[in-house]
Amino acid sequence: MSRLRLGLEIDGASRGRQVRDIVQTIARLHGVKGAAIVAADGFVIAAEVPEGVAVESLAALAATLGRDLEVGASRLGRGAFQTALFSADDGTLFLATSPIGFVVALAEPQANLQAVRGALAEAVGLIEAAWDGAARA
């Protein structure tokens, strides 16, 4: 696995470390190949993906899908999307919205989908808590 760490250092070492820990925790789940947190504009905040995965392309895809889902839900008069998954023969891409952008997980076909969804929900909760606490400080 190659590791790419970007972003959040300017917001403080503790939040930057927490974001990297979140990505690493998701990436270590059984059946998960990699994970990332991507800003809404496609900027890679933190990522841990296998060699051969173009992290910038993954980030651009995640940001585009995330924004399209947000706009589409609004146009349909639905609540904001929380989690989406996109399946293919070689695995599943999970996408969850958070206060700082999108949380992404790349899963193998045999991954436990509920476990990955639960981990993404927990990750979003941790991000919300970190940014809510920072806003109050």
WONORKA-V598167 format. One record per backbone hydrogen bond with DSSP energy under -1.0 kcal/mol. NH is the residue of the N-H (numbers start at 0). CO is the residue of the C=O. Records with the same first field share a line. If there is no record, write none. Layout:
NH=CO  CO
//
This chain:
1=48
3=46
5=44
8=6
10=7
11=8
15=11
16=12
17=13
18=14
19=15
20=16
21=17
22=18
23=19
24=20
25=21
26=22
27=23
28=25
31=28
32=105
33=105
34=47
35=103
36=45
37=101
38=42
41=38
44=36
45=36
46=3
47=34
52=49
54=52
57=53
58=54
59=55
60=56
61=57
62=58
63=59
64=60
65=61
66=62
67=63
68=64
69=65
70=66
71=67
72=68
73=69
74=70
75=71
76=73
77=72
83=94
85=92
87=90
90=87
91=106
92=85
93=104
94=83
95=102
96=81
97=100
100=97
101=37
102=95
103=35
104=93
105=33
106=91
107=30
110=107
115=111
116=112
117=113
118=114
119=115
120=116
121=117
122=118
123=119
124=120
125=121
126=122
127=123
128=124
129=125
130=126
131=127
132=128
133=129
134=130
135=131
136=132
//
